[in-house]
Amino acid sequence: MATSFRTGQTVRLRRDPMNRTAATGEYKVIRQLPESGGETQYRIKSLLEPHERVVKGSSLERV
């Protein structure tokens, strides 16, 4: 079963080759996006970066 995250929730971005340059630490879920490849995507934001990121739900873990 896929994990679902809600807007405003604090999450951590898992390290993998797709996000190796991402800031470490916590992110806030800005919004849930439509599925891509059968998986929900999320727009997330770190206080340590000036921009938002779009990631798949499998790249996130609960804090």
HURA-V350698 format. One line per field, one symbol per residue. ss: DSSP state (2 for helix, 1 for strand, 0 for the rest). phi: phi as a letter, one per 30 degrees, with the letter a starting at -180 (. if undefined). psi: psi as a letter, one per 20 degrees, with the letter a starting at -180 (. if undefined). A space follows every 50 residues. Layout:
BEGIN
ss: ???
phi: ???
psi: ???
END
This chain:
BEGIN
ss: 00000000011110002220000001111111111100111111110000 0111112221110
phi: .ddccceiddbbdddaedbdcdddjcbcddadcddbiibdcbcbbcddbd bcbcbdeddcbdc
psi: pqppqqpiqprppqprhhkhjqqrbqqppgqprrqpkjpqqqprpqiiqi rrqpqqhiiqqq.
END
